[in-house]
Amino acid sequence: MKFMAKKRLVIIDSNALIHRAYHALPPLSTKKGELVNAVYGFLLIFLKAIKDLEPEYITAVFDLPSPTFRHEKFDGYKANRPKAPDELYNQIPKVKKVLSAFNVSIFEKKGFEADDLIGTISKTAKKQRNDVEIIILSGDLDTLQLINDSTKVYTMRKGVKDTVLYDEASVEEKYGGLVPLQLIDFKSLRGDPSDNIPGVKGIGEKTATELIKNFGSLENLYKELERDTEKAKTIIKPRIKGMLLQQKETAFLSKALARIEPDVPLEFRLSDCVFGEYNRETISKILTEFEFYSLVSKIPEKGRKGGQSFLAREEPDEIEKQIEEFFKEGMFSEQVYQIEKDLVPVIGRMQKNGIKIDEKQLIALGEELKIKISKLEEEIHKLSGSDFNINSPQQLSKVLFQDLRISVQGLRKTPGGEFSTSLTELEKLKTSHEVISKVLKYRELFKLKSGFVDSLPKQIDPKDKRIHPKLHQLGTVTGRMSCSDPNLQNVPVRGELGKEIRKCFIPEKRSKLISADYSQMELRVVASVSKDEKMINFFKEGKDIHKMTASQIFNIPQEKVDDEMRGLAKTLNFGIIYGITPHGLAESAGIAFKEAKKFIDEYFNDFQGVSLYSKEAISKARELGYAETIFGRKRFLPEINSIDPRVRWAAERMAMNHPIQGSSADIMKMAMILCDKIVMQYKDKARMILQIHDELLFEADPSVAIELCGKIKESMENVVKLDVPLVVDTKIGDNWNDMVSFQKLI
């Protein structure tokens, strides 16, 4: 059974988001003194929505300052609402400037509110394309009345990052059984103080809800009330009846004010709202102008123009312009600036070189996976008692938690209010039902088949039979490189299937692959930047860092450390870099919260240098407004002083992580420049072909492979001097999986 994915239109309720952002974030100003906190907050929401919702179409609506038809109906409409400060209004043109750079169409109409434009666009879009799904992106709940089977509202609970997606079911749950359209009738009785919609004085939220639930609408309520039906006599108390009859005119006026007008005269074409046809460099310049350096890397990579990535089409001169811009804005030190400039031609050569794929082996692997997936699908359907789309989170959630009644205790919910079927959540249920382990296996195989086995052959260049992934040297804000078309950073390292996929990456005939992989690079940088004596000594003595960490936190000799203890220590070592919490450790390690907290406390007690570094990194970033690598790559963090604790905590994690991950990125880039010079000495007998995380791949003639391997290892290990030695594991082989250690070959 095939399920067609709907096309998605996002309608941005711009003024509501700007107001939300302005009041949620502290005053953020540029060096010129321009206040930009509302623009920054708006962009945080906008970029998060693009990532979460992946829309095909986007449009934005704005309010105009002039009165609307509602003011003509009722002089007191919104009369109690205080005028927003000029500092907020002054940021609206800046928001429009960014939206225009993204080629987002903007609508505003004299005499109408943004909500009316949203209602009209929703209705018109549905007429133009029946299969479109509409998501209203708003900062308040006024548009909930527009929700139906094809329209939802994406909004914030707290601050600007805690989002929720409302559908019909979640509206009913929130408003005691009322459906979205009945919210208009609810407001006609309850009123809305924020808009000064009067409602019926004396009727509160509970009474309004019960009346509309029982009578369906305001019209039916008054029809039964005025006929003095038995139902009206039974349900409506005499006191409430008096209020309703006395204020009937006000009730219907309130309904007219509360109802969103869906027929505004507006020329809207869905085809004009296709999202993705924008120039990334233009947007990057605007964000840099506003000093939103941390948002540059969050600009979506995928544009829809020709189905290609805009990053993928960047030419060297575009990259060089961006490097110059970042240097001028103070993001790069002289050293980092030179590293990035020197790297541009290196990346160009690597992209041109590409890597060879064994197409026949991939196709055979695909057929094998197809059989396994089909068998798993049959088993899952049999165990669940129904045929359904296993790849649909909503259908899977229904089958597991409603049909099979698997316990949902301790499970998280999605923004739409359904119980999550994410990998993390399903892992908690592995022992609850036989079907769970099969679903997990199905997902693993399906992901590998669709993400690699099926897609890689399609990306082979017919001329040289190699794939040429795009390497983005400015792909992330930490300096780490990213990869696309295809993204080989997601090629699995572990597991039998991961190994089978890596076997398909091969050298040209009569050549060898060389792998050079930094060992525990980030942990070595942690030891160096934190000056932690214990960690430094462990690395200098060449000891197993995870085993030694386990020895410390469990207070036992290293020889008594078992695999489970070492695994926990490894999770802690890497988790500390990313600001792991007791809750996070408890989830990832499968232990109790109290136990996780105890381990983290013990870790910081044993590695006091790391503990001090964490506190100082946050304090320094709060004072300076940025975090910085060893070599001077800055990451600006205006969010670190946010009044929203979630936003602030995320920035604190970045403050701890950037000097570590960013310094590791700088070291890798320096190594790439050095290795490129070495490879060039061998002319047509060797070439550097790929960079993935902390690993470099080379292709070489067998006659020079061992010699080249030795030079690469020595150069990468000595590219910089830290307080601990850098170690590079080098291997040679006939494919990316089956490789022999360089040490065994010399």
C-alpha positions in Angstrom: 0.0 0.0 0.0 1.4 3.4 -1.0 0.7 6.6 0.9 1.0 9.9 -0.9 2.7 12.7 1.1 0.7 15.9 1.1 2.3 19.2 0.0 2.6 21.6 2.9 1.9 25.4 3.0 3.1 27.4 6.0 1.3 30.7 6.6 3.3 33.0 8.9 1.3 35.2 11.3 4.2 37.6 11.4 3.0 40.3 13.8 2.0 37.7 16.4 5.5 36.1 16.1 7.3 39.4 16.3 5.4 40.4 19.5 6.1 37.0 21.0 9.8 37.3 20.2 10.1 40.9 21.4 8.7 40.1 24.9 10.4 36.6 25.2 14.0 37.8 24.6 16.2 40.3 26.3 17.2 43.5 24.5 19.7 42.5 21.8 21.5 45.4 20.0 23.9 45.6 17.1 27.2 47.4 17.5 25.4 50.4 15.9 22.8 50.3 18.7 19.9 49.0 16.7 17.5 46.8 18.7 17.1 43.4 17.0 15.8 41.0 19.6 12.4 40.6 17.9 14.0 39.9 14.5 16.3 37.4 16.2 13.5 35.6 18.0 11.3 35.7 14.8 14.1 34.0 12.9 14.6 31.3 15.6 11.0 30.4 15.2 11.0 30.7 11.4 14.1 28.5 10.9 12.9 25.9 13.5 9.5 25.7 11.6 11.3 25.2 8.3 13.3 22.4 9.8 10.4 20.7 11.6 7.7 21.2 8.9 9.7 21.0 5.7 7.2 23.1 3.7 6.9 23.2 -0.1 5.2 26.6 0.1 5.5 29.6 2.5 3.8 32.9 2.7 3.7 35.6 5.4 0.9 38.0 6.5 1.2 41.3 8.3 -1.2 43.7 10.1 -1.4 47.3 8.9 -1.6 50.1 11.5 -4.9 51.4 10.1 -8.4 50.5 11.6 -10.2 47.4 10.4 -13.8 46.6 9.7 -14.1 45.4 13.3 -13.4 48.9 14.5 -16.3 50.1 12.4 -18.6 47.5 14.0 -17.4 48.3 17.6 -15.5 51.4 18.7 -14.1 49.6 21.7 -12.4 46.8 19.7 -8.9 46.4 21.1 -9.3 49.7 22.9 -7.7 48.2 26.1 -4.7 47.0 24.3 -1.6 49.2 25.1 0.3 50.4 22.1 3.4 48.4 21.5 6.7 50.3 21.9 8.4 51.9 18.9 11.4 49.6 19.5 9.1 46.7 18.4 7.6 48.5 15.4 11.0 49.6 14.2 12.0 45.9 13.8 9.1 44.9 11.5 10.8 46.3 8.3 13.9 44.2 9.3 11.8 41.1 9.5 10.3 41.9 6.1 13.8 42.3 4.7 14.8 38.8 5.8 11.6 37.3 4.5 12.1 39.0 1.1 15.6 37.6 0.9 14.0 34.1 1.4 11.6 35.0 -1.5 8.7 34.6 0.9 5.6 36.4 -0.5 4.1 39.0 1.9 0.4 39.9 2.2 -1.2 42.8 4.0 -4.6 44.4 3.4 -6.1 47.7 4.6 -9.3 47.2 6.6 -8.4 43.6 7.6 -6.3 41.9 10.2 -3.6 39.3 9.5 -5.9 36.6 10.8 -8.5 37.4 8.1 -5.7 37.1 5.4 -4.7 33.7 7.0 -8.3 32.5 6.8 -8.7 33.6 3.2 -5.3 32.1 2.1 -6.2 28.8 3.8 -9.5 28.6 2.0 -8.1 29.8 -1.4 -5.1 27.4 -1.2 -7.4 24.5 -0.6 -9.4 25.3 -3.7 -6.3 25.6 -5.8 -4.8 22.4 -4.6 -6.9 19.9 -2.8 -4.0 17.8 -1.4 -2.3 20.8 0.3 -1.8 20.6 4.1 -1.9 24.1 5.8 0.2 24.9 8.8 -0.4 28.3 10.4 2.7 29.5 12.2 1.6 31.9 14.9 2.5 33.4 18.3 -1.0 33.2 19.8 -4.1 31.0 19.7 -6.6 33.3 17.8 -6.3 31.1 14.6 -7.2 27.9 16.3 -10.8 28.3 14.9 -9.4 27.7 11.4 -8.2 24.2 12.3 -9.8 21.3 10.3 -8.7 18.0 8.8 -6.2 19.8 6.5 -5.2 22.8 8.7 -3.2 22.9 11.9 -1.6 25.6 14.0 2.1 25.6 15.0 2.7 27.8 18.0 4.8 28.3 21.1 4.1 27.2 24.7 6.8 29.2 26.4 9.5 31.5 25.0 10.3 31.0 21.3 11.6 27.4 21.1 9.0 25.3 23.0 6.6 24.6 20.1 3.4 22.7 19.9 1.3 21.6 16.9 -2.5 21.9 17.4 -4.9 19.7 15.4 -8.6 19.1 15.9 -8.0 16.5 18.7 -5.7 18.8 20.7 -8.1 21.7 20.4 -10.9 19.5 21.8 -8.6 18.4 24.6 -7.6 21.9 25.5 -11.1 23.5 25.4 -13.0 20.8 27.2 -14.6 19.1 24.1 -15.2 22.1 21.9 -14.3 21.7 18.2 -12.2 24.5 16.5 -15.2 26.2 14.9 -17.0 26.4 18.2 -14.2 28.6 19.6 -16.0 31.5 17.8 -19.2 30.8 19.7 -17.2 30.3 22.9 -15.7 33.8 22.6 -19.1 35.3 21.8 -20.1 34.2 25.4 -16.9 34.3 27.3 -15.5 37.4 25.5 -11.8 38.0 24.9 -10.2 40.7 27.2 -7.0 40.9 25.0 -9.1 42.2 22.0 -11.8 43.8 24.2 -14.5 41.6 22.8 -17.2 42.0 25.4 -19.0 38.6 25.4 -21.8 38.2 27.9 -21.0 39.7 31.2 -21.3 37.3 34.1 -20.6 34.2 32.0 -17.2 32.6 32.6 -15.1 30.1 30.8 -16.7 27.0 32.3 -20.3 28.1 31.7 -19.5 29.2 28.1 -17.9 25.8 27.4 -20.9 23.8 28.7 -23.5 26.0 26.9 -21.8 25.6 23.5 -21.1 21.9 24.0 -24.8 21.3 24.8 -26.3 23.6 22.1 -23.7 23.4 19.4 -23.6 27.1 18.5 -24.7 30.6 19.6 -27.6 30.5 17.1 -28.9 27.2 18.4 -28.5 28.3 22.0 -30.7 31.4 21.5 -33.2 29.5 19.4 -33.8 27.0 22.2 -33.6 29.7 24.8 -36.3 31.9 23.2 -38.6 29.0 22.4 -38.2 28.0 26.1 -37.7 24.4 25.2 -37.4 21.6 27.7 -33.7 21.3 27.0 -33.2 25.0 27.7 -35.1 24.8 30.9 -33.1 21.8 32.1 -29.7 23.1 31.3 -29.8 26.9 31.6 -30.2 28.3 35.1 -32.7 31.3 35.4 -29.8 33.7 36.3 -27.8 32.7 33.2 -31.0 32.9 31.1 -31.5 36.5 32.2 -28.0 37.5 31.3 -28.2 35.8 27.9 -31.5 37.4 26.9 -30.5 40.8 28.2 -27.2 40.8 26.3 -28.2 39.0 23.1 -27.1 41.9 20.8 -23.7 42.0 22.5 -23.3 38.2 22.2 -23.9 38.3 18.4 -21.7 41.4 18.0 -18.9 39.5 19.9 -19.3 36.6 17.5 -18.9 38.9 14.5 -15.8 40.3 16.1 -14.3 36.9 17.0 -15.0 35.3 13.6 -12.0 35.3 11.2 -13.1 36.6 7.8 -12.3 33.9 5.1 -13.3 36.0 2.0 -11.0 39.0 1.9 -10.5 40.3 -1.7 -7.0 39.0 -2.2 -5.0 37.8 -5.2 -3.3 34.7 -3.9 -1.7 32.0 -6.0 -0.2 29.0 -4.4 2.3 28.7 -7.2 3.8 32.0 -6.2 4.7 30.7 -2.8 7.1 27.8 -3.7 9.8 27.8 -1.0 13.5 27.4 -1.7 14.3 29.8 -4.6 16.6 32.0 -2.6 20.2 33.1 -2.6 21.9 31.8 0.5 24.7 34.4 0.2 22.2 37.3 0.2 20.6 35.9 3.4 23.9 35.3 5.0 24.9 38.9 4.4 21.7 40.2 6.0 22.1 38.0 9.1 25.7 39.1 9.4 24.6 42.7 9.1 22.2 42.1 12.0 25.1 40.3 13.8 23.2 37.0 13.9 26.3 35.0 13.3 25.0 31.9 15.0 22.1 31.7 12.6 24.1 31.7 9.4 24.7 28.0 9.5 21.0 27.4 10.1 20.0 28.7 6.7 18.3 25.7 5.1 20.7 23.9 2.8 18.0 22.6 0.4 16.4 25.0 -2.0 13.9 23.6 -4.5 15.2 25.3 -7.6 16.0 22.3 -9.9 16.0 20.0 -6.8 19.6 21.1 -6.0 21.1 22.3 -2.8 22.1 26.0 -2.9 25.2 25.1 -0.8 26.0 22.4 -3.4 26.1 25.0 -6.1 28.4 27.4 -4.3 31.5 28.4 -6.3 34.9 29.0 -4.8 34.6 32.8 -5.2 31.3 32.6 -3.2 33.0 30.8 -0.4 35.9 33.3 -0.4 33.5 36.2 -0.2 31.9 34.6 2.8 35.3 34.0 4.4 36.1 37.7 3.9 32.8 38.7 5.4 33.2 36.6 8.5 36.7 37.9 8.9 35.5 41.5 8.7 32.8 40.8 11.2 35.3 39.4 13.7 34.2 35.8 13.6 37.6 34.7 12.4 41.0 35.5 13.8 44.0 36.0 11.4 44.9 32.4 11.8 41.4 31.0 11.1 41.0 33.4 8.2 44.2 32.0 6.6 43.1 28.4 7.3 39.8 28.9 5.5 41.4 30.6 2.6 44.0 27.9 2.1 41.3 25.2 2.3 39.2 26.5 -0.6 41.3 24.9 -3.4 41.8 21.8 -1.3 38.1 21.3 -1.1 37.8 21.9 -4.9 40.2 19.2 -5.7 38.6 16.7 -3.3 35.1 17.3 -4.8 36.5 16.9 -8.3 38.2 13.6 -7.3 35.1 12.0 -5.7 35.1 8.3 -4.6 34.4 5.1 -6.5 31.3 3.0 -5.6 30.9 -0.7 -6.3 27.4 -0.4 -8.0 26.9 -4.1 -8.5 27.5 -4.9 -4.9 25.1 -2.1 -3.8 22.3 -3.4 -6.1 22.8 -6.9 -4.7 22.7 -5.6 -1.2 19.5 -3.7 -2.0 17.8 -6.9 -3.2 18.8 -8.7 -0.1 17.5 -5.9 2.1 14.2 -5.7 0.1 13.5 -9.4 1.0 14.3 -8.8 4.7 12.2 -5.6 4.9 9.2 -7.4 3.2 9.4 -10.3 5.7 9.6 -7.9 8.6 6.6 -6.0 7.3 4.5 -9.2 7.1 5.5 -10.2 10.7 4.7 -6.7 12.1 1.3 -6.7 10.4 0.5 -10.2 11.7 1.6 -9.3 15.2 -0.4 -6.1 15.2 -3.5 -7.6 13.6 -3.8 -5.0 10.9 -2.2 -3.6 7.7 -0.8 -0.1 8.1 2.0 2.1 7.0 4.9 1.3 9.4 6.7 4.5 8.3 3.8 6.7 9.4 4.4 7.8 13.1 0.7 8.5 13.5 -0.5 5.1 12.3 2.2 3.3 14.2 1.3 5.2 17.4 -2.3 4.2 17.0 -1.5 0.6 16.4 0.9 0.3 19.3 -0.9 2.4 22.0 -4.5 2.0 21.0 -4.9 -1.3 19.2 -2.3 -3.3 21.1 -2.6 -1.2 24.3 1.1 -1.2 25.0 1.8 0.8 28.1 2.6 4.5 27.5 4.0 5.1 31.0 7.1 7.3 30.8 6.7 8.0 27.0 7.0 11.5 25.6 4.3 13.1 23.4 4.8 14.7 20.0 3.8 18.4 19.5 0.6 17.1 18.0 -0.3 15.4 21.3 0.3 11.8 20.2 2.7 9.4 22.0 6.1 9.4 20.3 7.3 6.5 18.3 10.9 7.8 18.0 13.8 5.5 18.3 14.5 6.7 21.9 11.0 6.1 23.0 10.6 2.7 21.3 13.9 1.5 22.9 12.2 1.9 26.3 9.5 -0.5 25.2 11.7 -3.3 23.8 10.5 -5.8 26.4 6.9 -4.7 26.3 5.8 -6.5 23.1 7.5 -8.7 20.4 6.4 -6.2 17.7 8.6 -3.4 19.1 12.0 -5.1 18.3 10.7 -5.9 14.8 9.7 -2.3 14.2 13.1 -1.1 15.3 14.8 -3.6 13.0 12.4 -2.6 10.1 13.3 1.0 10.6 17.0 0.3 10.6 16.9 -1.7 7.4 14.5 0.7 5.7 16.7 3.7 6.6 19.8 2.0 5.3 18.2 0.8 2.1 16.5 4.1 1.2 19.2 6.4 2.5 22.3 4.7 1.1 21.8 1.4 -0.8 19.1 2.8 -3.2 20.2 6.4 -3.4 24.0 6.0 -3.9 23.9 4.4 -7.4 21.7 7.3 -8.6 24.4 9.7 -7.7 27.2 8.0 -9.7 28.7 10.2 -12.4 28.3 8.4 -15.7 31.6 9.8 -17.0 34.0 8.6 -14.3 31.7 6.1 -12.4 32.4 7.9 -9.1 30.2 10.0 -6.7 31.2 13.5 -6.0 29.7 14.6 -2.7 29.7 18.4 -1.9 31.9 19.3 1.0 30.9 22.5 2.7 33.8 24.1 4.6 31.5 26.7 6.2 28.7 24.2 6.7 28.3 24.6 10.4 28.8 27.4 12.9 31.4 25.4 14.9 33.6 25.2 11.8 32.9 21.5 11.3 32.5 20.6 7.7 29.3 19.2 6.4 28.6 17.0 3.4 25.6 16.7 1.0 24.5 15.1 -2.3 25.0 12.6 -0.8 25.7 13.1 2.9 28.3 10.5 3.6 28.7 11.6 7.2 25.7 9.4 7.9 27.3 6.3 6.5 27.0 3.9 9.5 30.3 2.8 11.1 29.0 -0.1 13.3 26.7 -3.1 12.7 26.9 -5.8 10.0 24.9 -3.8 7.5 27.0 -0.7 8.1 30.0 -2.8 7.3 28.4 -4.1 4.1 27.7 -0.6 2.9 31.2 0.6 3.6 32.6 -2.4 1.6 30.9 -0.8 -1.4 33.3 2.2 -1.2 36.4 1.1 -3.2 39.5 2.5 -4.9 40.1 2.5 -8.7 41.6 -0.6 -10.2 45.2 -1.2 -9.2 44.9 1.3 -6.3 44.5 1.2 -2.5 42.4 3.1 -0.1 44.1 4.8 2.9 42.2 5.9 6.0 43.7 8.4 8.5 41.4 8.8 11.6 42.1 11.0 14.6 41.7 9.0 17.8 39.4 10.6 20.4 40.2 14.1 19.0 37.5 16.0 21.0 38.5 14.4 24.3 42.1 15.3 23.7 41.0 18.9 23.1 38.9 18.7 26.3 42.0 17.7 28.2 44.1 20.5 26.7 41.6 23.4 27.1 40.6 22.3 30.6 44.2 21.6 31.8 42.8 18.7 33.8 45.8 16.9 35.2 44.3 13.5 35.5 43.0 13.5 31.9 46.3 14.9 30.5 48.2 12.1 32.3 45.9 9.4 31.0 46.5 10.5 27.4 50.2 11.0 27.9 50.6 7.5 29.3 48.6 6.1 26.4 45.9 4.6 28.6 42.3 3.7 27.7 40.6 7.0 28.6 37.2 5.4 29.1 38.5 2.6 31.2 40.4 5.1 33.4 37.4 7.3 33.7 35.3 4.3 34.8 38.0 3.5 37.4 37.7 7.0 38.8 33.9 7.3 39.0 33.4 3.8 40.3 36.4 4.1 42.6 37.8 0.7 41.6 41.2 -0.4 40.1 41.2 -0.2 36.3 41.6 -4.0 35.9 38.2 -4.5 37.6 36.4 -2.2 35.1 34.0 -4.3 33.0 32.5 -3.4 29.6 29.3 -2.0 31.1 31.2 0.3 33.3 33.5 1.4 30.4 30.4 2.0 28.3 28.9 4.3 30.9 32.2 6.2 31.2 32.4 6.6 27.5 28.8 8.1 27.4 29.9 10.5 30.2 33.2 11.5 28.5 31.5 12.4 25.3 28.3 13.7 26.9 30.1 16.2 29.1 31.3 18.0 25.9 27.7 18.6 25.0 26.5 19.5 28.4 24.8 16.2 29.2 22.2 16.4 32.0 21.3 13.7 34.6 18.0 13.1 32.6 20.0 12.8 29.4 22.5 10.3 30.9 19.7 8.3 32.5 18.0 7.9 29.1 21.1 7.1 27.0 22.6 4.8 29.6 19.3 3.2 30.8 19.9 4.0 34.4 17.8 5.8 37.1 17.9 9.6 37.3 19.4 9.6 40.8 22.1 7.2 39.7 22.9 9.4 36.6 23.1 12.5 38.8 25.4 10.7 41.1 27.7 9.7 38.3 27.9 13.2 36.8 28.6 14.7 40.3 31.4 12.1 40.7 32.8 12.8 37.3 33.1 16.5 38.0 34.6 15.7 41.4 37.2 13.5 39.9 38.0 15.7 36.9 37.9 19.1 38.6 39.7 20.8 35.7 36.8 19.9 33.4 34.3 21.1 36.0 36.1 24.4 36.3 36.4 24.8 32.5 32.6 24.3 32.1 31.8 27.1 34.5 34.4 29.4 33.1 33.4 28.8 29.5 29.8 29.9 30.4 30.9 32.8 32.4 33.3 34.1 29.7 30.7 33.7 27.0 28.1 35.6 29.1 30.6 38.4 29.6 31.9 38.6 26.0 28.9 37.5 24.1 30.7 34.8 22.3 32.7 31.5 22.7 36.0 31.0 21.0 38.3 28.2 19.8 42.0 27.8 20.6 42.8 29.3 17.3 40.3 32.2 17.4 37.1 31.0 15.6 34.2 32.9 17.4 30.7 31.8 17.9 28.4 34.7 19.0 25.9 33.7 21.6 23.4 36.6 22.3 21.0 33.9 23.6 23.2 33.3 26.7 21.5 36.2 28.5 18.0 35.3 27.5 15.2 35.4 30.0 13.9 32.1 28.6 15.7 29.4 30.6 15.5 26.9 27.7 17.1 29.3 25.2 19.7 30.3 27.8 20.6 26.7 28.6 21.0 25.8 25.0 23.4 28.8 24.6 25.4 27.7 27.7 25.8 24.2 26.1 27.2 25.9 23.0 29.5 28.0 25.1 31.0 24.8 26.6 31.0 22.9 23.3 32.3 25.4 20.8 35.9 25.7 22.1 36.1 21.9 21.9 34.3 21.0 18.7 35.4 24.2 17.0 39.1 23.6 17.9 38.8 20.0 16.6 37.4 21.4 13.4 40.3 23.8 13.1 42.8 21.1 13.6 41.2 18.9 11.0 41.2 21.7 8.5 44.9 22.4 9.1 45.6 18.7 8.7 43.7 18.7 5.3 45.8 21.6 4.0 49.0 19.8 5.1 48.0 16.4 3.7 47.0 18.1 0.4 50.6 19.4 0.0 52.0 15.9 0.7 49.7 14.2 -1.8 50.6 16.8 -4.5 54.2 15.6 -4.3 53.1 12.2 -5.6 51.3 13.8 -8.6 49.1 11.2 -10.3 49.9 8.4 -7.9 47.8 9.7 -5.0 44.9 11.9 -4.2 42.8 13.0 -1.2 39.2 12.1 -1.8 37.0 12.4 1.3 36.7 14.0 4.8 34.2 12.5 7.2 34.2 13.6 10.8 37.8 13.1 12.1 38.8 10.8 9.2 40.5 11.5 5.9 40.4 9.1 3.0 43.0 8.8 0.3 43.5 6.8 -2.9 47.0 5.7 -3.9 49.1 3.5 -6.1 50.2 0.4 -4.2 53.8 1.3 -4.9 53.6 4.5 -2.7 50.7 3.6 -0.3 52.8 2.6 2.7 55.2 5.5 2.3 52.3 8.0 1.9 50.5 6.5 4.9 53.5 7.1 7.1 53.9 10.7 6.0 50.2 11.4 6.5 50.2 9.9 10.0 53.3 11.9 11.1 52.0 15.1 9.6 48.5 14.9 11.1 49.8 14.0 14.6 52.2 17.0 14.5 50.0 19.6 12.8 49.6 21.4 16.2 51.0 20.9 19.7 48.4 20.4 22.5 49.0 19.5 26.1 48.3 15.9 25.1 49.6 14.0 22.0 47.4 13.7 18.9 47.1 10.1 17.7 46.1 9.1 14.2 45.0 5.5 13.3 46.0 4.8 9.7 44.9 1.8 7.6 45.3 0.5 4.1 42.8 -1.7 2.2 40.8 -2.6 -0.9 37.5 -1.0 0.4 36.5 1.3 3.2 35.6 -1.6 5.6 38.3 -4.2 5.1 41.4 -2.3 6.0 44.7 -3.4 7.7 46.5 -1.2 10.3 49.5 0.6 8.9 51.5 -0.6 11.9 51.1 -4.2 10.7 52.4 -3.4 7.2 55.7 -1.8 8.2 
